[in-house]
Amino acid sequence: MKTFADQQHTFPSPQAAADAVAMHIINTLKTKPHAVLGLATGATMEPVYAYIVAAFKRGEVSFAGVTTFNLDEYAGLAPSDPGSYRSTMDRLLFDHVDIDKNRTFLPEASATAWEAAAERYEAMIVEAGGIDLQLLGIGRNGHIGFNEPGSLIDSRTRLVELHADTLAANARFFADGQVPKSAITMGIGTILSAREIVVLATGAAKAEAVNRAHSGAFSIDCPASALQTHGNVLWFLDTDAANARAAA
Ligand code: F6R
């Protein structure tokens, strides 16, 4: 397995780190135009999608053959709700590139039979051939997707309750500050099934989580530490997110 140093790329600014992630995705699509991408939302990803949209407009990349599966979606939000991750993905990426929206998938937020919907999502990923490249952010508490501390390393897509820290962090995305308290998320096991994982973490608020993700073995208290078991993970950091690790 690669060591942490082999997998880490550190950049002088959040923008530079995001640009590098976007270029990595674009290069993947150049070599594999029918790639299956696992996508993430969150503020960290916004400059990644902005770079990709600009590259598409310059004719440098096509999404015509691409299939996407997002990590997570808030439970109970209509797809048209501006706070939903479906709306967010449309606004940031899907509405601006040549992707077939019928091949853009998010967990079913309006499902009433959660377990069946979660099983369907897992089956759809398998039917698509599995995820080639999974894009990941990291929560301040070490969550990946919405796998909060306490999540099992072999967990699969399921309904989860969001932690208070996550609700506080994400209130800024909702006009009334009211974040749905539950979500449907790919599990840690689902994420680890991807052939390649690309993590982007920027800002000092992520430094501790990045450091804990690499300290010791897998700890249930830090879901991102499960990534140590994968073997094909690239970490893209800015100097602030990498700082605690450099000092450790
Ligand atoms: C989003 C997701 C989350 C975020 C994480 C970081 O789809 O799965 O794990 O990646 O909460 O969010 P930001 O980038 O807003 O700090």
Residues whose N, C-alpha, C, O or C-beta is under 5 A from the ligand:
A	BS01	F6R	A40 T41 G42 A43 T44 M45 L71 D72 L136 G137 I138 G139 H143 I144 G145 F146
